[in-house]
Amino acid sequence: MWRYIVRRILLQGIPVLLGFTFLLYLIITIAPGSPVTHLRGVPELDTSVIAQREAQLGLDQPFIVQYVKWLGRVVRLDLGLSFDSARRPVVTLIGERMPATIILSLSSIILGWGIGIPVGILSARYQYSIFDYVITFFAFVGISIPSFFFGLTLLYVFALKLNVLPAGGFFMAGEAHTFIGYVRYLLLPALTLGLGSIASVARYMRASLLEVLNEDYLRTARAKGLREKIVIYKHALRNALLPILTLMGFMLPSIFSGAVIVENIFTWPGLGSLAIQAVNERNYPVIMGINLMFAVLIFLGSIIADVSYAFADPRIRYE
């Protein structure tokens, strides 16, 4: 198992990350606009001052030189300094925003898997029933509806019209931090971010379980007189979870990246708002740092999915 993981990292993970960071750095450097002209709090600058500031930031050097220097810092676990006037380390900026994003992402994952898997199992057990048709309809709606539209709808209904939940943010100044308060501020963004997960997991779980339920070994189990609950939850469910584990591996980073939109809708103080701010300011180190983290999450998610196969199905072994 460990040899397989190390081989995946060395032969697949590192080359893919290098190619991704190279293309990303190339794209953001050739994009219109200069980080100097987007500095907050800086008045209009003439050409000579802009050139001087770009030289101080190393932006006057060729693209490949900038990329190699950035890559050299990353190898030393240093993501560089932000281009804004404070010149703070990118690691510090990400570390400050990471807890809020983790809370939001984990909440949406718990909602997605905690609701999606049971609903998918029930939909498969009662195939072609009214319950199955209702779940199928709402699953397609959940997959199709854009997160920003769903988030704005929730804001309009629960924050503006009913006024039962806060419209955004993460506690007001001077407000006591209580568990109920966390739930109130977290509920709308977590539902918005988790809607797609609930729908996807439910559909995949239903399809996977229906496919397994037609296997010969389950017909044999029923012929032996086993109850349907034992057939499904003890014998069928374990094999049906394999496609779901694949979905889980790639859903983890997609949830983190999806938080970029949701956090800006609800003014959630996480990595999403930091990423949008960095793009608007052409803050190359922050953009690269956040996207590198997402790329690593995608790769780790694929490894987690592969390793989970061996735990779900004893027949699978990695040599």
C-alpha positions in Angstrom: 0.0 0.0 0.0 2.7 2.5 1.0 4.8 1.7 -2.0 1.7 2.3 -4.2 1.1 5.7 -2.6 4.8 6.8 -2.9 4.8 5.7 -6.5 1.7 7.7 -7.2 3.2 10.8 -5.6 6.5 10.6 -7.4 5.4 9.5 -10.9 2.1 11.2 -11.1 1.5 13.8 -8.5 4.7 15.9 -8.8 4.7 16.0 -12.7 1.0 17.0 -12.7 1.5 19.7 -10.1 4.4 21.1 -12.0 2.5 21.3 -15.2 -0.5 22.8 -13.5 1.5 25.5 -11.7 3.5 26.3 -14.9 0.3 26.9 -17.0 -1.4 28.8 -14.2 1.6 31.1 -13.7 1.8 31.7 -17.4 -1.9 32.6 -17.6 -1.9 35.0 -14.8 1.2 36.8 -15.9 0.1 37.3 -19.5 -3.4 38.5 -18.4 -4.1 42.2 -18.9 -3.3 44.5 -16.0 -0.4 44.9 -13.6 -0.3 44.1 -9.8 1.2 47.6 -9.2 -1.7 49.5 -10.8 -4.1 47.5 -8.6 -2.5 48.1 -5.3 -5.1 49.3 -2.7 -4.6 52.8 -1.3 -2.0 53.8 -3.9 -2.8 56.9 -5.9 -2.3 57.2 -9.7 1.3 56.4 -10.6 3.3 57.5 -13.5 5.2 55.1 -15.8 8.5 55.5 -14.1 7.1 54.8 -10.6 5.3 51.7 -11.9 8.4 50.4 -13.5 10.4 50.9 -10.3 7.7 49.2 -8.2 7.6 46.3 -10.7 11.4 45.9 -10.4 11.1 45.8 -6.6 8.5 43.0 -6.9 10.5 41.1 -9.6 7.9 41.6 -12.2 10.3 43.0 -14.7 12.0 39.7 -15.1 11.1 37.1 -17.8 8.2 34.8 -17.0 10.4 31.7 -16.7 12.7 33.4 -14.2 9.7 34.5 -12.1 8.3 31.0 -12.1 11.5 29.3 -11.2 12.0 31.6 -8.3 8.5 31.0 -7.1 8.9 27.2 -7.5 12.2 27.4 -5.5 10.3 29.1 -2.6 7.5 26.5 -2.7 10.1 23.7 -2.4 11.2 25.4 0.8 7.5 25.6 1.9 7.5 29.3 1.4 4.6 30.7 -0.8 6.2 34.2 -0.8 4.8 37.6 0.2 1.6 39.2 -0.9 1.9 42.1 -3.4 -0.4 44.4 -1.3 1.0 47.3 0.7 1.3 45.2 3.9 3.5 42.6 2.1 2.3 39.8 4.5 3.3 36.2 3.9 0.9 34.2 1.8 1.0 31.3 4.2 -0.3 33.7 7.0 -3.1 35.0 4.8 -4.2 31.5 3.9 -3.9 30.3 7.5 -6.1 33.2 8.7 -8.9 32.3 6.3 -8.6 28.6 6.2 -10.6 27.8 9.5 -13.7 29.5 8.2 -13.5 27.7 4.8 -12.9 24.3 6.6 -15.9 24.8 8.8 -18.1 25.7 5.8 -16.8 22.9 3.7 -17.0 20.2 6.4 -20.6 21.3 7.2 -21.6 20.9 3.5 -19.8 17.5 3.3 -21.7 16.3 6.4 -25.0 17.5 4.9 -24.2 16.0 1.5 -23.2 12.6 2.7 -25.4 12.4 5.7 -28.5 13.1 3.7 -27.5 11.9 0.2 -26.5 8.3 1.1 -29.6 7.4 3.2 -31.9 9.1 0.6 -30.2 7.2 -2.2 -30.5 3.9 -0.4 -34.3 4.4 0.3 -34.8 5.5 -3.3 -33.2 2.3 -4.6 -35.2 0.1 -2.1 -38.5 1.6 -3.2 -37.7 1.9 -6.9 -40.5 3.4 -9.1 -42.5 4.4 -6.0 -43.8 8.0 -5.4 -40.9 8.5 -3.0 -38.4 7.4 -5.7 -39.9 9.8 -8.3 -39.9 12.7 -5.8 -36.2 12.1 -4.9 -35.2 11.7 -8.5 -37.0 15.0 -9.4 -35.3 17.0 -6.6 -31.9 15.3 -7.3 -32.0 16.6 -10.9 -33.1 20.0 -9.7 -30.2 20.1 -7.1 -27.7 19.1 -9.8 -28.9 21.6 -12.3 -29.5 24.7 -10.2 -26.5 27.0 -10.0 -25.2 27.5 -6.5 -25.2 31.3 -6.8 -28.9 31.3 -7.8 -29.9 28.9 -4.9 -27.9 31.0 -2.4 -29.5 34.2 -3.5 -32.9 32.5 -3.3 -32.2 31.4 0.3 -31.1 34.9 1.2 -34.2 36.4 -0.3 -36.6 34.0 1.5 -35.0 33.4 4.9 -33.0 36.7 5.5 -35.0 39.3 3.6 -38.6 38.1 3.7 -38.8 35.9 6.8 -35.9 37.6 8.7 -35.1 34.4 10.6 -31.5 33.9 9.6 -28.6 36.4 9.1 -27.9 37.5 5.6 -24.2 36.9 5.8 -21.0 37.4 7.7 -19.6 35.4 10.6 -20.8 37.0 13.9 -21.2 40.8 14.4 -18.8 42.9 16.5 -19.5 42.3 20.2 -21.9 39.4 19.6 -21.4 36.4 21.8 -20.1 33.3 20.1 -22.5 30.5 20.9 -23.3 27.2 19.3 -26.7 28.4 18.2 -25.0 31.5 16.7 -22.6 29.3 14.7 -25.5 27.3 13.4 -27.5 30.4 12.4 -24.7 31.9 10.4 -23.6 28.6 8.9 -26.9 27.2 7.9 -27.6 29.1 4.6 -24.0 28.9 3.1 -23.7 25.3 4.1 -27.1 24.4 2.5 -26.1 26.3 -0.6 -22.7 24.6 -0.9 -24.1 21.2 0.0 -27.0 21.1 -2.4 -25.1 19.7 -5.3 -23.4 17.1 -3.0 -26.7 15.9 -1.6 -28.2 15.5 -5.2 -25.1 13.9 -6.6 -24.5 11.4 -3.8 -28.2 10.5 -3.8 -28.2 9.8 -7.5 -25.0 7.9 -7.5 -26.0 5.8 -4.4 -29.3 4.9 -6.0 -27.8 3.8 -9.4 -24.9 1.9 -7.7 -27.2 0.1 -5.3 -29.7 -0.9 -8.0 -26.9 -2.3 -10.1 -25.6 -4.4 -7.2 -29.0 -5.6 -6.1 -29.3 -7.6 -9.4 -26.1 -9.6 -8.7 -26.4 -13.4 -8.4 -24.9 -13.6 -4.9 -27.7 -11.4 -3.6 -30.4 -13.6 -5.2 -28.7 -16.5 -3.4 -28.8 -14.7 -0.1 -32.5 -14.0 -0.5 -33.1 -17.7 -1.5 -31.4 -18.7 1.8 -34.1 -16.8 3.6 -32.1 -13.7 4.7 -34.2 -10.6 5.5 -34.1 -7.8 2.9 -32.5 -5.4 5.3 -29.6 -7.8 5.9 -29.2 -8.4 2.2 -29.0 -4.6 1.5 -27.1 -3.2 4.4 -24.7 -6.1 5.1 -24.0 -7.6 1.6 -25.0 -5.1 -1.1 -24.1 -1.8 0.5 -20.4 -2.5 0.8 -20.0 -3.1 -2.9 -22.3 -0.3 -3.9 -20.1 2.2 -2.0 -17.1 1.8 -4.4 -18.4 4.3 -7.0 -19.4 6.6 -4.1 -15.9 6.5 -2.8 -14.6 7.7 -6.2 -17.1 10.5 -6.1 -16.0 11.4 -2.6 -12.3 11.7 -3.7 -13.1 14.3 -6.3 -15.9 16.0 -4.4 -13.7 17.2 -1.6 -11.6 19.6 -3.6 -14.7 20.7 -5.7 -16.4 21.7 -2.4 -13.5 23.8 -1.4 -13.3 25.5 -4.8 -17.1 25.9 -4.9 -16.8 27.8 -1.6 -15.2 30.7 -3.6 -18.7 31.7 -5.0 -20.7 30.8 -1.9 -18.4 32.7 0.5 -18.7 35.9 -1.6 -22.5 35.6 -1.7 -22.7 35.3 2.1 -19.6 37.5 2.8 -18.1 34.5 4.6 -14.5 35.3 5.7 -12.8 32.4 4.1 -10.5 31.5 1.3 -13.1 32.3 -1.4 -13.3 36.0 -0.6 -9.5 36.1 -0.4 -9.2 34.4 -3.8 -11.6 36.9 -5.5 -9.8 39.8 -3.9 -6.4 38.4 -5.1 -7.7 38.1 -8.7 -9.1 41.6 -8.7 -5.7 43.0 -7.5 -3.6 40.7 -9.7 -1.9 39.4 -6.5 0.1 36.6 -8.1 1.5 35.0 -5.0 -1.9 34.7 -3.3 -3.5 33.4 -6.5 -0.8 30.8 -6.9 -0.9 29.8 -3.2 -4.6 29.2 -3.1 -4.7 27.3 -6.5 -1.7 25.2 -5.5 -3.6 24.2 -2.3 -6.7 23.3 -4.4 -4.5 21.2 -6.8 -3.0 19.3 -3.9 -6.4 18.6 -2.5 -7.6 17.2 -5.9 -4.6 14.9 -6.0 -5.0 13.8 -2.4 -8.7 13.2 -3.0 -7.9 10.8 -5.8 -5.4 8.9 -3.6 -7.9 8.8 -0.7 -10.5 7.3 -3.1 -8.1 4.7 -4.4 -7.0 3.7 -0.8 -10.6 3.6 0.3 -11.4 0.9 -2.2 -9.2 -1.6 -0.3 -11.1 -0.9 2.9 -14.5 -1.2 1.3 -13.7 -4.3 -0.8 -11.1 -6.8 0.6 -10.6 -8.3 -2.9 -8.8 -5.1 -3.9 -5.1 -4.9 -3.1 -2.4 -2.5 -4.2 1.0 -4.1 -4.6 
